[in-house]
Amino acid sequence: MENYSLLLGFLSLKVFLVMLLFAAIGISISLLLDAQKRSQVSKATPQKFSFKFLLLDNWKSIVLTVLVVLVTLRFAASLFPDQFKGEVVGTPEGLETWLFGSLLIGLGFNQLIQVLKKRAKMLQVNRP
């Protein structure tokens, strides 16, 4: 238990930050997929793609997804014991599993939050 940290669990800061990067890539993929589905004729959608509009329109879901991802990555070894074993982080195969899992966690949670945003009218942003 010498490599254990209350903040990061069995992970080093470097590995945790790289996992966050892969989760951010998953979140970005999810946001861009969702942006592709928007109606071009809607008054609420700009005619040309706008990164600023994407961020402003989804800032609540992005913040919520990042918070859920942080907690999930921190406790991944406990939440998914067969997939994310603390002792395999030191091996290349184990590290690949953690990184790919981080990508899927970011993608999956953001997709779930996008569904909740549409169906339950949660996290809607008030537009002027």
C-alpha positions, -999 to +999 in steps of 0.1 A: +000+000+000+031+022-003+019+036-037-016+045-024-028+081-022-060+094-007-065+118-036-054+096-066-058+060-052-032+037-069-024+062-097+004+086-101-004+122-109+010+117-144-012+087-152-043+104-136-038+135-158-034+114-189-066+096-180-083+129-177-070+139-212-085+107-227-118+113-208-118+149-223-113+134-257-143+112-251-163+142-239-153+161-270-163+133-293-197+131-276-203+168-279-193+169-316-216+139-323-244+157-306-237+189-325-240+170-358-275+160-349-288+196-343-313+210-367-297+235-391-330+252-397-336+259-360-333+295-348-314+283-318-286+268-340-260+290-358-257+285-396-220+278-394-203+257-367-193+278-337-170+263-311-180+292-288-217+283-292-209+246-286-193+255-252-218+281-242-248+258-251-233+228-232-213+243-203-236+228-176-234+193-191-196+197-196-190+207-160-213+179-147-195+153-169-161+164-158-171+161-121-186+127-127-155+116-147-132+128-119-150+108-093-154+077-115-117+077-125-106+081-088-127+051-078-125+031-110-106+003-093-134-001-067-163+005-091-150-018-119-127-043-101-123-067-130-115-041-156-094-016-135-071-034-112-048-012-092-018-035-096-019-036-134-013+001-139+024-006-141+021-029-171+016-015-206-015-037-211-030-025-179-022+011-186-039+008-221-070-006-204-071+023-180-066+049-208-092+033-231-116+030-201-111+067-195-121+075-231-152+054-228-161+069-194-159+104-208-178+094-239-204+074-221-212+098-193-215+128-217-238+108-239-260+099-208-260+135-197-270+147-233-300+122-232-310+136-198-306+171-211-330+164-240-356+141-223-358+155-189-351+191-198-323+190-173-293+212-177-309+234-203-292+267-209-313+298-211-307+316-244-314+353-249 
